[in-house]
Amino acid sequence: MRIVMWILRLLLFFFLFGFAVKNDHLVQLNFFFGAEWQLPLVFVILVTFAAGALLGITATFGSLLRQRREIGRLRRQLARVERERPASTAVVPASPEAQAPETF
């Protein structure tokens, strides 16, 4: 399986390298107040892709932190409840007869 992954990585690398070689033409980027840059097209594409990936990671980072805080809070709450519960009141699973019958 590792060999297959390395072959796929090499194929992807050579595909992207060929793409970069074929798109080495200069493009002109015009900014405000008459500022302009001339850069290779492949560089502009790479910077745009990196900026989009960074923006996407930043957008999901907030929800990830919120979920981690919520998980930590719930774990602390569970630990507190388990400490407060006396050992004599252990939860006994219900027998199959005590469950509600299936209806058709």
Biopython code that builds the backbone (N, CA, C, O; Angstrom):
import numpy as np
from Bio.PDB.StructureBuilder import StructureBuilder

atoms = [
    (1, "MET", "N", (0.817, -1.195, 0.000)),
    (1, "MET", "CA", (0.000, 0.000, 0.000)),
    (1, "MET", "C", (0.859, 1.257, 0.000)),
    (1, "MET", "O", (0.515, 2.257, -0.629)),
    (2, "ARG", "N", (1.993, 1.194, 0.720)),
    (2, "ARG", "CA", (2.883, 2.355, 0.738)),
    (2, "ARG", "C", (3.454, 2.645, -0.641)),
    (2, "ARG", "O", (3.624, 3.803, -1.020)),
    (3, "ILE", "N", (3.743, 1.604, -1.376)),
    (3, "ILE", "CA", (4.302, 1.785, -2.719)),
    (3, "ILE", "C", (3.280, 2.470, -3.617)),
    (3, "ILE", "O", (3.631, 3.350, -4.402)),
    (4, "VAL", "N", (2.031, 2.074, -3.505)),
    (4, "VAL", "CA", (0.969, 2.682, -4.309)),
    (4, "VAL", "C", (0.834, 4.172, -3.963)),
    (4, "VAL", "O", (0.677, 5.005, -4.856)),
    (5, "MET", "N", (0.895, 4.503, -2.670)),
    (5, "MET", "CA", (0.798, 5.911, -2.260)),
    (5, "MET", "C", (1.978, 6.716, -2.801)),
    (5, "MET", "O", (1.792, 7.845, -3.254)),
    (6, "TRP", "N", (3.191, 6.155, -2.762)),
    (6, "TRP", "CA", (4.353, 6.875, -3.293)),
    (6, "TRP", "C", (4.254, 7.055, -4.802)),
    (6, "TRP", "O", (4.652, 8.091, -5.333)),
    (7, "ILE", "N", (3.729, 6.059, -5.488)),
    (7, "ILE", "CA", (3.548, 6.183, -6.940)),
    (7, "ILE", "C", (2.533, 7.286, -7.249)),
    (7, "ILE", "O", (2.745, 8.092, -8.155)),
    (8, "LEU", "N", (1.428, 7.321, -6.493)),
    (8, "LEU", "CA", (0.432, 8.373, -6.695)),
    (8, "LEU", "C", (1.007, 9.757, -6.382)),
    (8, "LEU", "O", (0.709, 10.723, -7.084)),
    (9, "ARG", "N", (1.818, 9.857, -5.348)),
    (9, "ARG", "CA", (2.451, 11.141, -5.021)),
    (9, "ARG", "C", (3.399, 11.582, -6.128)),
    (9, "ARG", "O", (3.418, 12.754, -6.504)),
    (10, "LEU", "N", (4.180, 10.650, -6.646)),
    (10, "LEU", "CA", (5.097, 10.987, -7.737)),
    (10, "LEU", "C", (4.342, 11.425, -8.989)),
    (10, "LEU", "O", (4.725, 12.391, -9.648)),
    (11, "LEU", "N", (3.265, 10.707, -9.309)),
    (11, "LEU", "CA", (2.458, 11.097, -10.463)),
    (11, "LEU", "C", (1.861, 12.486, -10.279)),
    (11, "LEU", "O", (1.853, 13.285, -11.215)),
    (12, "LEU", "N", (1.367, 12.778, -9.094)),
    (12, "LEU", "CA", (0.813, 14.097, -8.812)),
    (12, "LEU", "C", (1.897, 15.171, -8.907)),
    (12, "LEU", "O", (1.662, 16.247, -9.458)),
    (13, "PHE", "N", (3.083, 14.879, -8.370)),
    (13, "PHE", "CA", (4.182, 15.831, -8.446)),
    (13, "PHE", "C", (4.548, 16.134, -9.889)),
    (13, "PHE", "O", (4.682, 17.298, -10.265)),
    (14, "PHE", "N", (4.710, 15.093, -10.702)),
    (14, "PHE", "CA", (5.091, 15.316, -12.093)),
    (14, "PHE", "C", (3.986, 16.025, -12.878)),
    (14, "PHE", "O", (4.274, 16.838, -13.757)),
    (15, "PHE", "N", (2.744, 15.726, -12.570)),
    (15, "PHE", "CA", (1.629, 16.426, -13.208)),
    (15, "PHE", "C", (1.670, 17.912, -12.871)),
    (15, "PHE", "O", (1.554, 18.756, -13.760)),
    (16, "LEU", "N", (1.836, 18.232, -11.590)),
    (16, "LEU", "CA", (1.884, 19.636, -11.177)),
    (16, "LEU", "C", (3.143, 20.333, -11.680)),
    (16, "LEU", "O", (3.099, 21.516, -12.017)),
    (17, "PHE", "N", (4.259, 19.620, -11.734)),
    (17, "PHE", "CA", (5.494, 20.194, -12.267)),
    (17, "PHE", "C", (5.324, 20.520, -13.751)),
    (17, "PHE", "O", (5.748, 21.582, -14.207)),
    (18, "GLY", "N", (4.710, 19.617, -14.497)),
    (18, "GLY", "CA", (4.436, 19.872, -15.917)),
    (18, "GLY", "C", (3.490, 21.049, -16.100)),
    (18, "GLY", "O", (3.648, 21.844, -17.027)),
    (19, "PHE", "N", (2.504, 21.157, -15.210)),
    (19, "PHE", "CA", (1.587, 22.289, -15.245)),
    (19, "PHE", "C", (2.346, 23.595, -15.020)),
    (19, "PHE", "O", (2.097, 24.592, -15.698)),
    (20, "ALA", "N", (3.270, 23.582, -14.066)),
    (20, "ALA", "CA", (4.049, 24.786, -13.766)),
    (20, "ALA", "C", (4.954, 25.159, -14.934)),
    (20, "ALA", "O", (5.108, 26.342, -15.237)),
    (21, "VAL", "N", (5.551, 24.179, -15.591)),
    (21, "VAL", "CA", (6.449, 24.460, -16.719)),
    (21, "VAL", "C", (5.661, 25.022, -17.896)),
    (21, "VAL", "O", (6.143, 25.917, -18.591)),
    (22, "LYS", "N", (4.467, 24.513, -18.125)),
    (22, "LYS", "CA", (3.660, 24.973, -19.253)),
    (22, "LYS", "C", (3.054, 26.363, -19.019)),
    (22, "LYS", "O", (2.675, 27.032, -19.980)),
    (23, "ASN", "N", (2.957, 26.806, -17.763)),
    (23, "ASN", "CA", (2.331, 28.085, -17.436)),
    (23, "ASN", "C", (3.338, 29.056, -16.826)),
    (23, "ASN", "O", (3.099, 29.631, -15.764)),
    (24, "ASP", "N", (4.447, 29.226, -17.502)),
    (24, "ASP", "CA", (5.481, 30.115, -16.975)),
    (24, "ASP", "C", (5.399, 31.519, -17.571)),
    (24, "ASP", "O", (6.316, 32.316, -17.370)),
    (25, "HIS", "N", (4.353, 31.840, -18.283)),
    (25, "HIS", "CA", (4.194, 33.157, -18.895)),
    (25, "HIS", "C", (3.981, 34.210, -17.813)),
    (25, "HIS", "O", (3.427, 33.923, -16.752)),
    (26, "LEU", "N", (4.420, 35.417, -18.092)),
    (26, "LEU", "CA", (4.229, 36.512, -17.152)),
    (26, "LEU", "C", (2.814, 37.060, -17.270)),
    (26, "LEU", "O", (2.278, 37.217, -18.367)),
    (27, "VAL", "N", (2.232, 37.344, -16.134)),
    (27, "VAL", "CA", (0.928, 37.999, -16.085)),
    (27, "VAL", "C", (1.099, 39.310, -15.329)),
    (27, "VAL", "O", (1.984, 39.449, -14.485)),
    (28, "GLN", "N", (0.250, 40.250, -15.643)),
    (28, "GLN", "CA", (0.337, 41.558, -15.024)),
    (28, "GLN", "C", (-0.805, 41.713, -14.024)),
    (28, "GLN", "O", (-1.977, 41.588, -14.381)),
    (29, "LEU", "N", (-0.455, 41.985, -12.777)),
    (29, "LEU", "CA", (-1.442, 42.212, -11.731)),
    (29, "LEU", "C", (-1.519, 43.709, -11.470)),
    (29, "LEU", "O", (-0.517, 44.335, -11.122)),
    (30, "ASN", "N", (-2.695, 44.277, -11.636)),
    (30, "ASN", "CA", (-2.895, 45.709, -11.435)),
    (30, "ASN", "C", (-3.546, 45.944, -10.080)),
    (30, "ASN", "O", (-4.575, 45.348, -9.761)),
    (31, "PHE", "N", (-2.935, 46.817, -9.290)),
    (31, "PHE", "CA", (-3.438, 47.172, -7.977)),
    (31, "PHE", "C", (-3.957, 48.605, -8.006)),
    (31, "PHE", "O", (-3.955, 49.257, -9.051)),
    (32, "PHE", "N", (-4.398, 49.084, -6.856)),
    (32, "PHE", "CA", (-4.892, 50.447, -6.742)),
    (32, "PHE", "C", (-3.745, 51.450, -6.895)),
    (32, "PHE", "O", (-2.582, 51.105, -6.685)),
    (33, "PHE", "N", (-4.068, 52.654, -7.252)),
    (33, "PHE", "CA", (-3.140, 53.770, -7.387)),
    (33, "PHE", "C", (-2.049, 53.497, -8.425)),
    (33, "PHE", "O", (-0.931, 53.997, -8.296)),
    (34, "GLY", "N", (-2.366, 52.721, -9.435)),
    (34, "GLY", "CA", (-1.454, 52.486, -10.540)),
    (34, "GLY", "C", (-0.341, 51.493, -10.273)),
    (34, "GLY", "O", (0.530, 51.316, -11.125)),
    (35, "ALA", "N", (-0.336, 50.844, -9.134)),
    (35, "ALA", "CA", (0.702, 49.854, -8.842)),
    (35, "ALA", "C", (0.432, 48.586, -9.650)),
    (35, "ALA", "O", (-0.717, 48.173, -9.806)),
    (36, "GLU", "N", (1.485, 47.982, -10.154)),
    (36, "GLU", "CA", (1.333, 46.732, -10.921)),
    (36, "GLU", "C", (2.557, 45.860, -10.722)),
    (36, "GLU", "O", (3.672, 46.336, -10.511)),
    (37, "TRP", "N", (2.301, 44.564, -10.798)),
    (37, "TRP", "CA", (3.366, 43.563, -10.686)),
    (37, "TRP", "C", (3.280, 42.658, -11.898)),
    (37, "TRP", "O", (2.202, 42.415, -12.439)),
    (38, "GLN", "N", (4.426, 42.166, -12.311)),
    (38, "GLN", "CA", (4.469, 41.135, -13.345)),
    (38, "GLN", "C", (5.080, 39.895, -12.709)),
    (38, "GLN", "O", (6.223, 39.908, -12.253)),
    (39, "LEU", "N", (4.291, 38.822, -12.690)),
    (39, "LEU", "CA", (4.701, 37.570, -12.059)),
    (39, "LEU", "C", (4.375, 36.412, -12.982)),
    (39, "LEU", "O", (3.492, 36.524, -13.831)),
    (40, "PRO", "N", (5.086, 35.289, -12.822)),
    (40, "PRO", "CA", (4.712, 34.088, -13.591)),
    (40, "PRO", "C", (3.321, 33.596, -13.182)),
    (40, "PRO", "O", (2.949, 33.665, -12.011)),
    (41, "LEU", "N", (2.574, 33.111, -14.138)),
    (41, "LEU", "CA", (1.206, 32.652, -13.896)),
    (41, "LEU", "C", (1.161, 31.561, -12.838)),
    (41, "LEU", "O", (0.272, 31.568, -11.986)),
    (42, "VAL", "N", (2.093, 30.632, -12.875)),
    (42, "VAL", "CA", (2.078, 29.532, -11.925)),
    (42, "VAL", "C", (2.271, 30.058, -10.504)),
    (42, "VAL", "O", (1.703, 29.499, -9.565)),
    (43, "PHE", "N", (3.057, 31.118, -10.326)),
    (43, "PHE", "CA", (3.243, 31.701, -9.003)),
    (43, "PHE", "C", (1.945, 32.333, -8.510)),
    (43, "PHE", "O", (1.593, 32.196, -7.338)),
    (44, "VAL", "N", (1.243, 33.013, -9.387)),
    (44, "VAL", "CA", (-0.036, 33.622, -9.016)),
    (44, "VAL", "C", (-1.038, 32.543, -8.616)),
    (44, "VAL", "O", (-1.768, 32.711, -7.640)),
    (45, "ILE", "N", (-1.080, 31.451, -9.349)),
    (45, "ILE", "CA", (-1.988, 30.350, -9.028)),
    (45, "ILE", "C", (-1.618, 29.732, -7.688)),
    (45, "ILE", "O", (-2.498, 29.441, -6.878)),
    (46, "LEU", "N", (-0.325, 29.527, -7.444)),
    (46, "LEU", "CA", (0.129, 28.932, -6.186)),
    (46, "LEU", "C", (-0.208, 29.824, -4.996)),
    (46, "LEU", "O", (-0.685, 29.331, -3.973)),
    (47, "VAL", "N", (0.030, 31.118, -5.113)),
    (47, "VAL", "CA", (-0.270, 32.041, -4.012)),
    (47, "VAL", "C", (-1.777, 32.094, -3.764)),
    (47, "VAL", "O", (-2.208, 32.134, -2.611)),
    (48, "THR", "N", (-2.573, 32.095, -4.813)),
    (48, "THR", "CA", (-4.026, 32.117, -4.661)),
    (48, "THR", "C", (-4.524, 30.850, -3.976)),
    (48, "THR", "O", (-5.390, 30.911, -3.104)),
    (49, "PHE", "N", (-3.978, 29.709, -4.368)),
    (49, "PHE", "CA", (-4.359, 28.440, -3.735)),
    (49, "PHE", "C", (-3.976, 28.436, -2.257)),
    (49, "PHE", "O", (-4.771, 28.031, -1.409)),
    (50, "ALA", "N", (-2.754, 28.889, -1.947)),
    (50, "ALA", "CA", (-2.296, 28.918, -0.557)),
    (50, "ALA", "C", (-3.152, 29.863, 0.282)),
    (50, "ALA", "O", (-3.486, 29.545, 1.423)),
    (51, "ALA", "N", (-3.511, 31.020, -0.273)),
    (51, "ALA", "CA", (-4.355, 31.965, 0.461)),
    (51, "ALA", "C", (-5.736, 31.366, 0.714)),
    (51, "ALA", "O", (-6.289, 31.543, 1.799)),
    (52, "GLY", "N", (-6.298, 30.669, -0.254)),
    (52, "GLY", "CA", (-7.597, 30.027, -0.070)),
    (52, "GLY", "C", (-7.550, 28.923, 0.971)),
    (52, "GLY", "O", (-8.461, 28.794, 1.788)),
    (53, "ALA", "N", (-6.480, 28.120, 0.941)),
    (53, "ALA", "CA", (-6.336, 27.056, 1.937)),
    (53, "ALA", "C", (-6.191, 27.647, 3.333)),
    (53, "ALA", "O", (-6.794, 27.146, 4.282)),
    (54, "LEU", "N", (-5.399, 28.704, 3.468)),
    (54, "LEU", "CA", (-5.223, 29.357, 4.758)),
    (54, "LEU", "C", (-6.535, 29.960, 5.259)),
    (54, "LEU", "O", (-6.843, 29.877, 6.448)),
    (55, "LEU", "N", (-7.292, 30.556, 4.374)),
    (55, "LEU", "CA", (-8.585, 31.117, 4.747)),
    (55, "LEU", "C", (-9.553, 30.011, 5.191)),
    (55, "LEU", "O", (-10.294, 30.185, 6.158)),
    (56, "GLY", "N", (-9.543, 28.892, 4.492)),
    (56, "GLY", "CA", (-10.408, 27.772, 4.878)),
    (56, "GLY", "C", (-10.033, 27.185, 6.226)),
    (56, "GLY", "O", (-10.911, 26.865, 7.028)),
    (57, "ILE", "N", (-8.738, 27.040, 6.485)),
    (57, "ILE", "CA", (-8.286, 26.519, 7.777)),
    (57, "ILE", "C", (-8.664, 27.483, 8.890)),
    (57, "ILE", "O", (-9.113, 27.064, 9.957)),
    (58, "THR", "N", (-8.483, 28.767, 8.643)),
    (58, "THR", "CA", (-8.833, 29.775, 9.641)),
    (58, "THR", "C", (-10.329, 29.765, 9.927)),
    (58, "THR", "O", (-10.739, 29.940, 11.075)),
    (59, "ALA", "N", (-11.139, 29.564, 8.914)),
    (59, "ALA", "CA", (-12.591, 29.551, 9.099)),
    (59, "ALA", "C", (-13.044, 28.364, 9.939)),
    (59, "ALA", "O", (-13.988, 28.492, 10.718)),
    (60, "THR", "N", (-12.397, 27.221, 9.801)),
    (60, "THR", "CA", (-12.808, 26.041, 10.567)),
    (60, "THR", "C", (-12.168, 25.992, 11.945)),
    (60, "THR", "O", (-12.609, 25.231, 12.806)),
    (61, "PHE", "N", (-11.130, 26.797, 12.163)),
    (61, "PHE", "CA", (-10.411, 26.767, 13.434)),
    (61, "PHE", "C", (-11.309, 27.203, 14.588)),
    (61, "PHE", "O", (-11.222, 26.632, 15.675)),
    (62, "GLY", "N", (-12.160, 28.189, 14.384)),
    (62, "GLY", "CA", (-13.059, 28.664, 15.436)),
    (62, "GLY", "C", (-14.026, 27.595, 15.905)),
    (62, "GLY", "O", (-14.212, 27.408, 17.108)),
    (63, "SER", "N", (-14.639, 26.898, 14.973)),
    (63, "SER", "CA", (-15.583, 25.840, 15.362)),
    (63, "SER", "C", (-14.853, 24.671, 16.022)),
    (63, "SER", "O", (-15.406, 24.027, 16.914)),
    (64, "LEU", "N", (-13.623, 24.388, 15.597)),
    (64, "LEU", "CA", (-12.842, 23.319, 16.228)),
    (64, "LEU", "C", (-12.546, 23.661, 17.680)),
    (64, "LEU", "O", (-12.691, 22.809, 18.557)),
    (65, "LEU", "N", (-12.131, 24.901, 17.947)),
    (65, "LEU", "CA", (-11.870, 25.300, 19.331)),
    (65, "LEU", "C", (-13.146, 25.264, 20.174)),
    (65, "LEU", "O", (-13.112, 24.852, 21.334)),
    (66, "ARG", "N", (-14.255, 25.689, 19.602)),
    (66, "ARG", "CA", (-15.527, 25.669, 20.326)),
    (66, "ARG", "C", (-15.901, 24.230, 20.689)),
    (66, "ARG", "O", (-16.344, 23.973, 21.808)),
    (67, "GLN", "N", (-15.730, 23.299, 19.764)),
    (67, "GLN", "CA", (-16.056, 21.899, 20.034)),
    (67, "GLN", "C", (-15.146, 21.321, 21.106)),
    (67, "GLN", "O", (-15.606, 20.565, 21.962)),
    (68, "ARG", "N", (-13.864, 21.663, 21.075)),
    (68, "ARG", "CA", (-12.939, 21.153, 22.096)),
    (68, "ARG", "C", (-13.294, 21.691, 23.481)),
    (68, "ARG", "O", (-13.229, 20.958, 24.468)),
    (69, "ARG", "N", (-13.667, 22.963, 23.554)),
    (69, "ARG", "CA", (-14.084, 23.520, 24.849)),
    (69, "ARG", "C", (-15.331, 22.813, 25.357)),
    (69, "ARG", "O", (-15.431, 22.503, 26.544)),
    (70, "GLU", "N", (-16.275, 22.560, 24.471)),
    (70, "GLU", "CA", (-17.513, 21.873, 24.855)),
    (70, "GLU", "C", (-17.215, 20.446, 25.326)),
    (70, "GLU", "O", (-17.796, 19.996, 26.313)),
    (71, "ILE", "N", (-16.342, 19.743, 24.653)),
    (71, "ILE", "CA", (-15.985, 18.378, 25.061)),
    (71, "ILE", "C", (-15.318, 18.395, 26.431)),
    (71, "ILE", "O", (-15.626, 17.560, 27.281)),
    (72, "GLY", "N", (-14.408, 19.340, 26.650)),
    (72, "GLY", "CA", (-13.754, 19.450, 27.958)),
    (72, "GLY", "C", (-14.741, 19.750, 29.068)),
    (72, "GLY", "O", (-14.660, 19.177, 30.155)),
    (73, "ARG", "N", (-15.686, 20.661, 28.790)),
    (73, "ARG", "CA", (-16.703, 20.992, 29.785)),
    (73, "ARG", "C", (-17.563, 19.779, 30.113)),
    (73, "ARG", "O", (-17.872, 19.530, 31.278)),
    (74, "LEU", "N", (-17.951, 19.022, 29.082)),
    (74, "LEU", "CA", (-18.785, 17.840, 29.309)),
    (74, "LEU", "C", (-18.019, 16.749, 30.059)),
    (74, "LEU", "O", (-18.598, 16.047, 30.888)),
    (75, "ARG", "N", (-16.733, 16.604, 29.777)),
    (75, "ARG", "CA", (-15.929, 15.608, 30.512)),
    (75, "ARG", "C", (-15.814, 15.989, 31.977)),
    (75, "ARG", "O", (-15.933, 15.127, 32.848)),
    (76, "ARG", "N", (-15.583, 17.271, 32.267)),
    (76, "ARG", "CA", (-15.501, 17.712, 33.664)),
    (76, "ARG", "C", (-16.836, 17.505, 34.373)),
    (76, "ARG", "O", (-16.874, 17.096, 35.533)),
    (77, "GLN", "N", (-17.922, 17.788, 33.675)),
    (77, "GLN", "CA", (-19.244, 17.603, 34.257)),
    (77, "GLN", "C", (-19.501, 16.126, 34.536)),
    (77, "GLN", "O", (-20.043, 15.792, 35.589)),
    (78, "LEU", "N", (-19.130, 15.243, 33.627)),
    (78, "LEU", "CA", (-19.304, 13.806, 33.831)),
    (78, "LEU", "C", (-18.470, 13.322, 35.003)),
    (78, "LEU", "O", (-18.950, 12.532, 35.815)),
    (79, "ALA", "N", (-17.225, 13.784, 35.104)),
    (79, "ALA", "CA", (-16.372, 13.372, 36.219)),
    (79, "ALA", "C", (-16.954, 13.842, 37.545)),
    (79, "ALA", "O", (-16.906, 13.109, 38.533)),
    (80, "ARG", "N", (-17.508, 15.062, 37.581)),
    (80, "ARG", "CA", (-18.110, 15.590, 38.806)),
    (80, "ARG", "C", (-19.325, 14.758, 39.196)),
    (80, "ARG", "O", (-19.500, 14.445, 40.374)),
    (81, "VAL", "N", (-20.163, 14.397, 38.238)),
    (81, "VAL", "CA", (-21.357, 13.598, 38.531)),
    (81, "VAL", "C", (-20.958, 12.209, 39.012)),
    (81, "VAL", "O", (-21.584, 11.672, 39.925)),
    (82, "GLU", "N", (-19.931, 11.622, 38.415)),
    (82, "GLU", "CA", (-19.502, 10.283, 38.842)),
    (82, "GLU", "C", (-18.903, 10.319, 40.241)),
    (82, "GLU", "O", (-19.048, 9.353, 40.990)),
    (83, "ARG", "N", (-18.230, 11.411, 40.614)),
    (83, "ARG", "CA", (-17.679, 11.529, 41.971)),
    (83, "ARG", "C", (-18.791, 11.695, 42.995)),
    (83, "ARG", "O", (-18.699, 11.152, 44.096)),
    (84, "GLU", "N", (-19.838, 12.435, 42.654)),
    (84, "GLU", "CA", (-20.923, 12.712, 43.589)),
    (84, "GLU", "C", (-21.865, 11.527, 43.769)),
    (84, "GLU", "O", (-22.541, 11.431, 44.793)),
    (85, "ARG", "N", (-21.920, 10.633, 42.804)),
    (85, "ARG", "CA", (-22.842, 9.501, 42.874)),
    (85, "ARG", "C", (-22.289, 8.478, 43.867)),
    (85, "ARG", "O", (-21.138, 8.059, 43.744)),
    (86, "PRO", "N", (-23.103, 8.069, 44.857)),
    (86, "PRO", "CA", (-22.634, 7.044, 45.806)),
    (86, "PRO", "C", (-22.459, 5.695, 45.110)),
    (86, "PRO", "O", (-23.132, 5.405, 44.121)),
    (87, "ALA", "N", (-21.553, 4.880, 45.632)),
    (87, "ALA", "CA", (-21.258, 3.573, 45.034)),
    (87, "ALA", "C", (-22.437, 2.624, 45.143)),
    (87, "ALA", "O", (-22.570, 1.728, 44.310)),
    (88, "SER", "N", (-23.304, 2.788, 46.148)),
    (88, "SER", "CA", (-24.426, 1.866, 46.337)),
    (88, "SER", "C", (-25.531, 2.075, 45.310)),
    (88, "SER", "O", (-26.381, 1.200, 45.144)),
    (89, "THR", "N", (-25.543, 3.194, 44.628)),
    (89, "THR", "CA", (-26.597, 3.445, 43.642)),
    (89, "THR", "C", (-26.073, 3.207, 42.234)),
    (89, "THR", "O", (-26.309, 4.016, 41.336)),
    (90, "ALA", "N", (-25.380, 2.127, 42.041)),
    (90, "ALA", "CA", (-24.852, 1.794, 40.724)),
    (90, "ALA", "C", (-25.996, 1.523, 39.757)),
    (90, "ALA", "O", (-27.035, 0.996, 40.156)),
    (91, "VAL", "N", (-25.820, 1.867, 38.539)),
    (91, "VAL", "CA", (-26.852, 1.693, 37.526)),
    (91, "VAL", "C", (-26.905, 0.230, 37.123)),
    (91, "VAL", "O", (-25.895, -0.361, 36.743)),
    (92, "VAL", "N", (-28.109, -0.351, 37.211)),
    (92, "VAL", "CA", (-28.319, -1.746, 36.827)),
    (92, "VAL", "C", (-29.025, -1.738, 35.489)),
    (92, "VAL", "O", (-30.067, -1.099, 35.345)),
    (93, "PRO", "N", (-28.475, -2.440, 34.503)),
    (93, "PRO", "CA", (-29.138, -2.449, 33.201)),
    (93, "PRO", "C", (-30.497, -3.135, 33.286)),
    (93, "PRO", "O", (-30.673, -4.100, 34.030)),
    (94, "ALA", "N", (-31.440, -2.632, 32.526)),
    (94, "ALA", "CA", (-32.800, -3.178, 32.523)),
    (94, "ALA", "C", (-32.807, -4.547, 31.859)),
    (94, "ALA", "O", (-32.049, -4.803, 30.923)),
    (95, "SER", "N", (-33.663, -5.410, 32.349)),
    (95, "SER", "CA", (-33.783, -6.735, 31.763)),
    (95, "SER", "C", (-34.556, -6.635, 30.448)),
    (95, "SER", "O", (-35.326, -5.691, 30.267)),
    (96, "PRO", "N", (-34.373, -7.580, 29.529)),
    (96, "PRO", "CA", (-35.087, -7.528, 28.248)),
    (96, "PRO", "C", (-36.605, -7.582, 28.422)),
    (96, "PRO", "O", (-37.335, -7.057, 27.582)),
    (97, "GLU", "N", (-37.101, -8.216, 29.516)),
    (97, "GLU", "CA", (-38.539, -8.294, 29.719)),
    (97, "GLU", "C", (-39.136, -6.947, 30.086)),
    (97, "GLU", "O", (-40.312, -6.688, 29.830)),
    (98, "ALA", "N", (-38.319, -6.088, 30.688)),
    (98, "ALA", "CA", (-38.817, -4.789, 31.156)),
    (98, "ALA", "C", (-38.926, -3.780, 30.026)),
    (98, "ALA", "O", (-39.533, -2.723, 30.202)),
    (99, "GLN", "N", (-38.351, -4.083, 28.871)),
    (99, "GLN", "CA", (-38.404, -3.153, 27.762)),
    (99, "GLN", "C", (-39.773, -3.188, 27.103)),
    (99, "GLN", "O", (-40.501, -4.176, 27.201)),
    (100, "ALA", "N", (-40.109, -2.106, 26.436)),
    (100, "ALA", "CA", (-41.409, -2.009, 25.783)),
    (100, "ALA", "C", (-41.480, -3.006, 24.627)),
    (100, "ALA", "O", (-40.492, -3.203, 23.920)),
    (101, "PRO", "N", (-42.634, -3.632, 24.432)),
    (101, "PRO", "CA", (-42.762, -4.579, 23.311)),
    (101, "PRO", "C", (-42.794, -3.855, 21.992)),
    (101, "PRO", "O", (-43.197, -2.695, 21.907)),
    (102, "GLU", "N", (-42.364, -4.557, 20.962)),
    (102, "GLU", "CA", (-42.386, -3.979, 19.621)),
    (102, "GLU", "C", (-43.808, -3.965, 19.087)),
    (102, "GLU", "O", (-44.581, -4.892, 19.330)),
    (103, "THR", "N", (-44.141, -2.930, 18.374)),
    (103, "THR", "CA", (-45.469, -2.838, 17.768)),
    (103, "THR", "C", (-45.323, -2.918, 16.254)),
    (103, "THR", "O", (-44.358, -2.420, 15.675)),
    (104, "PHE", "N", (-46.288, -3.547, 15.642)),
    (104, "PHE", "CA", (-46.225, -3.689, 14.177)),
    (104, "PHE", "C", (-47.312, -2.921, 13.536)),
    (104, "PHE", "O", (-47.426, -2.916, 12.311)),
]
sb = StructureBuilder()
sb.init_structure("model")
sb.init_model(0)
sb.init_chain("A")
sb.init_seg("    ")
for serial, (resi, resn, name, xyz) in enumerate(atoms, 1):
    if name == "N":
        sb.init_residue(resn, " ", resi, " ")
    sb.init_atom(name, np.array(xyz, "f"), 0.0, 1.0, " ", f" {name:<3s}", serial, name[0])
structure = sb.get_structure()
